[in-house]
Amino acid sequence: MNFSDLNIENKLKRSIELAEFKTPTPIQSQSIPISLEGKDVLGTAQTGTGKTLAFTIPMLNKLLKDKKAMALIICPTRELATQVMEIVLKLNIREIGIGNALLIGGESMQKQLRQLKKGARIIVGTPGRINDHIERKSLNLSRVNYLVLDETDRMLDMGFTPQIEIILKFIPKDHQTLLFSATLPENILKISQKYLNNPERVSVGSLSTPIEKIKQETFQITADKKYHELINQLVERSGSILVFVKTKHGADKIVKRLKYDGHKADAIHGNLRQSKRDRVIRGFRNGNSRILIATDVAARGLDIPVIKHVINYDLPQVPEDYIHRIGRTGRAGKDGSALTFLTNNDRNMWRSIQKLIDPNFKTFQEIEKNRSKKNKKDKKSFNKKKKFRDKTNSKFKKNKRFNKKENNQRSKFKDKKKSFKKDHKRSKFKNKETTAGYTNNPKYLDKIKEQNKPETEFKKFYSKGKKKFKNRSRKRPKNFSFKKHKRK
C-alpha cells in the first residue's frame, strides 16, 4: 500500500509527494483508512512509528472537504506540539492553505491572538494554553469536528485530566475523536469509554517492549564515579548522544562540567523559555552540539533522527518513561543503542522496568527462593512415629468394638489425670506458707504473728532503727580504715 492508493483529495496527494513521504508505516496503513471513513480510533504504538502522520492526513482531507470545519490537536508538551505543527506545515502547502495556530506556553500571546483572528482552522496546542484562550474567549471551539489526543498517557501522567475535560465541554458532541498513546493503562481505557464512540482499536507491536533494533546495555557503578564513566562513554561513542538526568539543576550542572572538559553540550528542561528550547533543539539537529542533557520533558515526542545513543545517567521516576526515553534512538527503522547506569539504590526501579518490558521476568533471588521451596517439599523429614500411628489407626478402624473400648479407656484415664491435677494444686495451695506483704495495717501484722514464725524472729525483722544492729554478735571496730594499694 502507498499513499497514492488512499481515497484522499488530489491536492493532499501532491503535498505528500512533495514532503517525500513514500511508504506508510504499519500504524499509518491501519489507522488512516479507518479515520477517513469518519470512525473514532483508539491507536497504540511505540514511539517513532509515525503516529503524527497517521492523524494529520485524515485531518487535512476532512478540512479540504468541509471548509467550515475545524480540527483540534492536544499534545502534552511544547516540543511535541511544535513537531506536530511542523508536519502539518509540510503538508499544508499553498494549494491547500488552511489557516493554523500553535497555542503553547512560552510564546507571545499576541502572535497567537493574531493567528486566531485570521480564522485558524487547525489548532495545535498544550492543554494549559488552550484553556487560557478559552477563558479569554479568543478561541471558539463550536466548529471543531475533528479532535486528536496525542500521547494521552503522558498527558494523564502530567495531571492534565481536569484541563482536558474542560476543553471537551466546549467541543460539540457530533465530532470524530482519534486517541493515540504509546501505552494503554486503565485510565486511558476509562477515557476512551467516556469520550470515544465505538472506537476502532489499532495496535502495532507490543506496548511495553522497546524497539528491537535498539541495543540495550547496563553498567553497574557507584554514584560518585558516574560522571567519569560518562566522559569515557562520550569519548568511545561516535555520533549524537542524548543523556537523561533526574533534575533540571542536575542537567545544568553536568553541562557546565562537560563544557569545562571541552565537550559541546546543551541542556533542555522545563525551566527554559520556548525560544531557548527551540534554539537548543535546532543546534542539536544541525550538529552544533553533539551532546544533549535532558530531563523527562524531552522523553516523549522529541523526534530527532540524528540521535544514535541514549544514556540513562539517572533512572526515570516512572517505569514507562524508560521505554519512551530509549525510543528517542532507533527511529524510523534505524539502529540505536541505550546505556543505563545502575547504582545500588536503583535496584527496585530497575526490577519494575524489567517486569514492564517482560511480565514473566524473575530476578535471581526469586528463582532461588522458588528452588528452595521445591527442595523443601521434596525432602520432607521422615517421621517414624507418624507412620506407626497411621498403621495402628488403620488396624483399629478394622475392629470397631476394640476401637470403642480403647476410646472409653482413654476418656477414663483423661478424667483421672484432670482430677489428680486439681487435687495436687489444692494441696499445694494449702501447704503454702503465707508471706508477709508490705503493709501498714496493724491487724494484718497481728495475724502474721500467730502464724509459723516465732515472736523473736518477728521482732528482729520488724524492729526499727539501731535495735536490729545491737543483736549482732560481731561488732565493727571503731577505728576502721581501708588499705591503700599503690599502682606498680
Protein Blocks (a to p, Z undefined) as FASTA:
>chain_A
ZZklpccdfklmmmmmmnopabdcfklmmmmmmmmnopacdddddehiopmmmmmmmmmm
mmmmmmmbccddddfbfklmmmmmmmmmmmmcfklopacddddehiafklmmmmmmnopa
bdcddfklmmmmmmnopaccklgcbdcdehkllmmmnopmmmmmmmmmmpcfbdcddddd
fbdcfklmmmmmmmpghiadddehjfkbccfklccddddddfklmmmmmmmmmmmpgcjd
ddddfblmlmmmmmmmmmmnopacddddfkbcfklmmmmmmmmmnomambdcddfklmgo
pacfklmbdcdfbacfblklmmmmmmmgopehiacdddddddfklmmmmmmmmmmmmmmb
ccfklmmmmmmmmmmmmmcccdfklmmmmmmmmmmmmmmmlmmmmmmmmmmmmmmmmmmm
mmmmmmmmmmpccdddddfbfklmmmmmmmmbdfklmmmmmpghjllmmmpmbdcdfbdc
ddddddZZ
